[in-house]
């Protein structure tokens, strides 16, 4: 479980981890002992059992990497503080901290002086193995990542490996770390993954909804003042023919007026799970007085933050495949390897987008300005709106400037969605709290394209095209044999 199950010994870090401004830090690093995870309690374990049939040595550990908590007086910069008290170190638990957004966020908060703990089952890495896909960038193990971060900065990030659907594990992690804020990224986050087959659809709903319920109960029982910062999605709203407000809408009906949650029109089993999350969180805020911020995030692009570019072992993942890859990242990889940009259908699908650097900034702003007890607030977390065709045109123009031969092709849309529609979503609340957006520009596209070119030898072109159909969802799991 999440008890301190570790032994310590001195390790010499490789010379490649030396920071540019100060000498290499040699310190005692804690290595976890592995214990067998109980494989009968959660939906997560059923996926593991599938993997075990093809990989006989598949083992999951529930362990803790515990290092001394180092207080820091470094203030959070660029955001408004919620009180007049001096800035002080705050304990933040990042659930899903080994993933794309979670890893960047954990490092950013640690650098800003927060005490950070990562809680993760590492199941996202298992998905890659099961589906035969991989990140464009080579990803180090979570233990190597944290050792490198400690060597570079002197800052420790605690690690709890386990499944939040196991409430006993989550309870132990809460009691051990005592978080003042919980940032919840720990969900299966791909709409196509949830539409592969019945098994993945059920897993997505179980993992996301039950996991979030467990987090809510853990806050109620072990951290009633803890602020939940939950990553939702703009996909909860769908594409209505009216403006999308931030969480709530004021309606006048038959002469009476009320402010109600904005109607939800989810478009996949994944998006439906996020709608269920929002309803459960709103209810527990009302019933139990939990304080929560729901960040309805748009599509995230980019791979570099100030922290992840400090060393190659800290590099973030970049997904380009048809299951986990998002439009702009996928287009940049396609352009780099000479593959036509794949526009689904008519290409008029319009969404909100934001840079990964703004994701970490938004989370920090939410933590620094917590919701009140009993308040369920919703921020729409994106900075710009683009259609798929507009993104393809931008990547084409940027690629041609770099001497790349970029073409676009329309492919049958695997999704069930409007391909031409009205879309105008409000996103003012985070700006009002101090968000300084990194807008998509020629220079940023150049950076993304150069990044894709650097790792083009890792691209598997067979993974680029869409392979999951909303209308032809399968009944049997599609797993690549070892």
C-alpha positions, -999 to +999 in steps of 0.1 A: +000+000+000+011+036+004+031+031+036+068+040+035+082+008+021+116+021+010+153+018+017+179+045+010+214+044-004+237+069-021+236+072-059+260+090-082+240+107-109+253+107-145+272+137-157+244+144-181+221+155-153+243+185-143+224+218-142+238+246-162+240+271-133+250+250-103+270+219-094+256+184-096+237+175-064+246+142-049+222+131-023+205+101-008+178+089-032+150+066-020+144+035-041+111+017-035+107-019-028+080-036-048+051-053-033+025-072-052-007-053-060-039-070-050-053-080-084-089-085-077-104-051-067-105-027-096-113-025-133-077-015-139-066-049-129-087-066-156-067-048-182-035-060-164-047-095-166-053-092-203-017-080-206-005-109-184-018-134-209+007-121-235+034-109-211+040-135-184+061-112-162+036-083-160+038-071-124+022-040-108+036-025-077+020-003-051+049+015-036+060+049-022+090+069-032+094+091-001+120+118+003+123+145+028+098+173+024+117+205+017+100+237+026+105+265+001+098+303+005+098+308-033+065+326-040+042+316-068+047+342-095+023+357-121-009+349-102-030+366-076-028+353-041-061+344-025-052+360+008-029+386+023-009+360+042+027+355+031+033+329+004+042+295+019+048+260+007+016+242+001+012+204-003-003+195-037-011+159-048-010+155-086-030+124-095-019+111-129+014+129-125+032+106-149+010+116-179+012+143-205-004+172-186+003+158-151+040+154-155+045+190-168+022+203-139+041+184-112+074+198-123+060+233-126+045+233-092+076+218-076+098+245-093+074+272-079+080+260-043+050+237-037+055+204-020+044+179-046+034+142-046+026+122-077-001+095-075-002+073-106-009+036-115+014+039-146-014+023-166-009+048-195+024+031-203+006-002-203-019+011-229+010+018-253+023-018-249-012-032-254-020-012-285+015-013-300+020+025-300+046+048-284+053+084-277+073+103-304+097+112-276+115+086-256+101+086-220+122+077-190+108+057-162+090+077-135+117+068-110+145+080-133+125+112-141+122+120-104+159+112-097+169+136-124+146+163-111+161+159-077+197+161-091+189+192-111+169+212-086+174+197-052+137+193-049+120+161-040+087+149-054+070+120-035+056+091-055+027+068-047+022+041-073-012+025-072-048+027-085-071+054-071-100+030-077-085+011-047-098+033-019-075+017+007-045+027-014-058+062-019-066+065+018-030+056+027-017+081+002-039+109+016-030+101+052+007+100+044+009+132+023-019+152+038-026+173+006-040+208+008-049+207-029-054+178-052-049+182-090-068+153-106-055+142-140-058+106-132-083+095-158-083+076-191-083+107-213-088+095-249-122+095-267-110+070-293-097+047-266-131+046-250-147+037-284-124+008-293-146-019-278-169-028-249-140-036-226-124-001-230-157+017-228-165+000-195-129+005-182-131+042-191-164+047-172-153+027-142-119+041-139-129+078-144-162+079-124-152+055-095-117+070-093-131+105-090-157+094-064-129+079-044-110+112-045-142+130-033-147+106-004-110+108+005-113+146+007-144+144+028-129+119+052-093+129+054-089+165+041-121+185+044-103+218+037-085+203+006-092+220-027-100+198-056-087+210-090-103+186-115-094+185-152-126+184-171-130+189-209-147+213-232-160+182-249-187+180-222-205+209-239-206+194-274-212+219-302-245+237-294-258+264-317-255+290-290-226+305-271-209+282-245-208+299-211-184+289-183-202+261-165-235+279-160-262+295-180-290+319-169-324+308-184-358+325-184-386+300-189-423+307-186-416+340-168-392+325-143-354+329-143-327+306-129-290+300-133-284+263-141-255+241-151-248+245-189-264+216-208-240+188-217-238+170-250-211+144-247-198+127-278-181+096-266-180+072-236-149+092-224-168+125-226-198+110-208-175+099-180-164+135-176-200+147-175-207+121-147-177+135-128-189+170-130-223+160-117-208+141-088-184+169-079-212+195-080-234+173-057-206+167-031-198+204-030-235+211-022-239+181+002-205+180+019-191+215+015-162+204-007-144+232-025-138+223-062-126+239-094-135+221-127-111+231-155-129+224-187-098+221-208-095+224-246-071+205-268-036+208-256-006+211-279+032+213-275+057+193-255+081+218-239+078+237-207+105+255-188+109+225-166+107+196-191+134+211-213+159+212-185+172+177-193+163+149-218+152+126-190+125+151-181+111+153-216+073+150-219+054+125-241+041+135-275+013+113-289+007+113-327-012+080-332-049+077-341-059+068-305-041+093-282-027+118-307-044+153-308-049+173-340-021+198-339+006+175-325-004+149-351-003+173-379+032+185-370+045+149-369+028+141-402+044+171-418+078+162-405+078+127-420+061+136-453+027+121-445-004+140-456-022+159-429-053+138-421-083+160-419-114+141-407-144+147-430-151+183-439-127+197-414-150+224-400-149+209-365-139+238-342-125+235-307-106+255-281-068+250-280-041+259-255-003+255-251+009+229-225+027+259-208-007+275-203-021+242-188+004+243-160-001+281-155-039+276-153-036+249-127-012+271-106-037+299-108-065+277-096-045+265-066-034+300-057-070+312-058-090+283-042-128+279-044-148+286-013-162+258+009-192+244-009-184+261-042-183+243-075-168+267-100-161+260-136-134+276-158-132+271-195-094+264-200-083+273-235-068+304-252-078+302-289-103+286-312-094+268-345-112+246-369-093+215-381-089+231-415-074+262-400-049+241-381-039+222-413-034+255-431-012+269-404+009+238-402+012+237-441+024+273-441+049+268-413+062+236-429+068+251-462+089+279-446+111+251-432+114+234-466+089+206-459+066+193-486+032+194-468+000+182-482-035+177-468-059+149-474-095+144-462-102+110-447-135+095-437-145+108-402-144+080-377-164+100-352-200+109-350-199+147-349-210+178-367-183+187-393-195+223-398-210+241-369-212+273-348-187+275-320-182+304-296-170+295-261-164+320-233-130+318-215-126+349-194-123+337-158-087+325-159-076+356-178-092+377-151-072+358-125-039+365-143-034+339-171-008+352-196-015+331-227+011+316-251-008+320-284-002+298-314+023+316-336+047+310-365+076+307-341+058+281-319+048+261-350+084+262-362+095+249-328+069+220-329+079+211-364+116+211-356+109+189-326+090+164-347+118+164-373+143+157-345+125+125-335+112+115-370+130+082-368+107+071-340+075+077-361+055+046-369+035+057-399+011+027-395-002+044-363-011+077-378-043+069-396-075+066-375-083+030-366-113+034-342-148+039-355-176+053-334-202+034-355-183+001-357-172-002-321-159-037-315-169-062-289-135-078-282-104-060-269-079-051-296-045-060-280-012-064-297+004-097-289+039-096-274 
